[in-house]
């Protein structure tokens, strides 16, 4: 069965950095585009980064562009999210997912990893 396990979250000061990882199993990882999403308390889940199956193309919303970088290692079935210049508004639970039809998430959500940006 498909498993997506996020890790790497934690407490970081504003301006700091974190690197999240998502270990995938149960499907042909290199065949799928992948996305990172986040959900802040009281807010809807939003996509924050997307990468094609080969890693050749990425896209980000304006809210994180220039600060977040998505990458992947198809040999390790892992997708990463490097987050720099973190802001308090980046505080959320972060999730990864496969990109399905119409760019919608394909799988059930994992547990996610909590990122808290606070001084």
C-alpha positions in Angstrom: 0.0 0.0 0.0 1.0 3.6 -0.5 2.9 5.2 2.4 4.1 8.7 2.7 6.0 9.5 5.8 7.0 13.1 6.5 9.8 14.1 8.9 12.1 17.0 9.7 9.7 19.5 11.3 10.4 21.3 14.6 10.6 24.6 16.3 12.7 27.3 14.5 13.2 31.0 15.0 12.0 33.5 12.4 14.7 33.7 9.7 15.8 30.2 10.3 15.8 27.1 8.0 14.5 23.6 8.1 14.7 20.7 5.6 11.7 18.4 5.5 11.8 14.9 4.0 9.0 12.6 2.7 9.8 8.9 2.3 7.5 7.2 -0.2 6.8 3.6 -0.7 4.2 1.3 -2.3 4.2 2.9 -5.8 6.6 3.7 -8.7 7.9 6.9 -7.2 9.8 8.0 -10.2 6.6 8.0 -12.3 4.8 10.6 -10.3 5.0 14.3 -9.7 5.0 15.2 -6.0 3.8 18.1 -4.0 4.2 19.5 -0.5 1.2 21.0 1.2 0.7 22.7 4.5 -2.2 23.3 6.8 -2.1 26.0 9.5 -4.6 26.1 12.4 -8.0 27.2 11.2 -7.0 27.4 7.6 -7.4 25.2 4.5 -4.6 23.0 3.3 -2.6 24.7 0.6 0.0 23.5 -1.9 3.5 25.1 -1.3 5.7 23.3 -3.8 5.4 20.8 -6.7 8.0 18.9 -8.6 7.8 16.8 -11.8 8.6 13.1 -11.7 12.1 13.7 -13.1 12.7 16.8 -11.0 13.2 18.9 -14.1 10.5 21.4 -13.2 9.2 22.9 -10.0 6.6 25.5 -9.1 5.6 27.5 -6.0 3.0 29.9 -4.9 4.1 33.5 -4.4 3.9 33.1 -0.6 7.0 30.8 -0.5 8.7 31.5 -3.9 12.3 32.3 -3.4 12.3 30.9 0.1 11.3 27.2 -0.3 13.0 24.7 -2.6 11.5 21.3 -3.5 13.8 18.5 -4.7 13.7 14.7 -5.0 16.0 11.7 -5.0 14.3 9.0 -7.1 16.9 6.5 -6.0 15.9 7.0 -2.4 12.1 7.4 -3.1 12.3 10.7 -1.2 11.1 14.2 -1.8 12.5 17.1 0.2 11.5 20.6 1.1 14.2 23.1 2.0 12.7 26.0 3.8 14.7 29.2 4.3 13.9 32.6 5.8 11.1 31.1 7.7 8.3 33.4 8.9 5.8 32.9 11.7 3.1 32.5 9.1 4.9 29.4 7.8 3.8 27.7 11.0 1.7 24.6 9.9 1.6 20.9 9.6 3.4 20.0 6.3 2.4 17.0 4.2 3.5 15.4 1.0 1.4 13.8 -1.6 1.4 12.4 -5.2 0.1 14.7 -7.9 -3.0 13.1 -9.4 -5.4 14.1 -12.1 -6.2 17.8 -12.4 -3.2 18.3 -10.1 -5.2 17.1 -7.1 -3.6 15.1 -4.3 -3.9 11.4 -5.1 -3.5 9.7 -1.7 -4.8 9.8 1.8 -3.0 12.2 4.0 -0.2 11.0 6.2 0.5 12.3 9.7 2.5 15.3 8.4 5.3 17.0 10.3 4.8 20.1 12.4 6.8 23.3 11.7 6.6 26.0 14.3 8.3 29.3 13.6 8.5 31.4 16.7 10.9 33.4 18.8 
